[in-house]
Amino acid sequence: MTTTTPPGWYPDPGVPGAERWWDGTAWTAHTRAPGGQIFGPPEPVTAVVVPPARRRGPLMIGAAAAVLVAAVAVAVTLRDGDGGGPQPERTGSSAVASGTVDSPSARPGSGPSPDPHTLVDQLNGITLPIPDGWEKTDDAVSGLLTMTTKDTYDCPGDAGFCHRGTVTTSTATMTDLTTAEAVAKNDITGAANAAYDHDPVGSRPYNGLTSHREVKSGPVVVDGRTGYLVRWQVRTAAGPGGYVESLAFPSTVGSQSMVIARFALDAGPDGPSLALIDTVTRGIAPIGGGQNGGVGTSLAPPSR
């Protein structure tokens, strides 16, 4: 039985000890150390200087030369469309989890954006407008591409500081859900828990959720594609509570896997206007105004 390997990070077929992003139909040009920093697409190589930030200790000349040869070979192979290695290990449908797992979209675009008013999600080939009073942040814990309100306040629960609003984007991977509606409905509980119940390290900045109610759901057009949103109003044991939305829509790159945008806005007079969610949603656009097909679309599928 033929199965489709879902988008995700897999062992790089050309570089042992590295991982490469598989977009569902082709290898992309993004690689990373296992579970670590993601590197951008390979550039044409005329001379190679090892960036100081990537050095973990003295490098022997022979070892550096070997790495250079391997890197050039992989880059040439990818550009020529050979693939040069096997596809990601294929698994049967029984090995695909039914729940949604967010694949962080942050690292490929984690460098300073040339436009402070634009959040760039390279893996999904989209940009989001950053509202006035908001800024892009690097979430080192979750790794998600994130923007938040610039101002913070002391969390009403566990010690720390909280933002009045947060927006993240990610790719829905390791899931057999195929529609935007199903993905959004499946994701909203996790979105609410992550925003107002507990953070990734287990702290409870609002002393946990006490209740929720759905205030909006239905189809929505995102960059010309039909998506689906689910919005909850949540109440917390401490603080004003807030609004959480899971917005799912198909990506235009790779296998058109679902993109998830999560919105979390504090309620009360100090919280952002709910209209901001619709403003950001309407402003989602393809990278390069439709001229950029996304990461890895020019690469041929790996050969078997």
Buried (B, 14 or more C-beta within 10 A) or exposed (E): EEEEBBBBBBBBBBBEEBBBBBBBBBBBBBBBEEEEEBBBBBEEEEEEEEEEEEEEEEEEEEEEEEBBEBBBEBBBBBBEBEBBBEBBEEEEEEEBEEEBBBBBBBBBBBEEBEEEBBBBBBBBBBBBBBBEEBBBBEBEEBBBBBBBBEEEEEBBBBEEEBBBBBBBBBBBBBBEBEBBBBBBBBBBBBBBBBBBBBBEEEEBBBBBBBEBEEEBBEEBEBBEBEBBBBBBBBBBBBBBBBBBBBBBBBBBBBBBBBBBBBBBBBBEEEBBEBEBBEEBBEBBBBBEEEEBBBBBBBBBEBEE
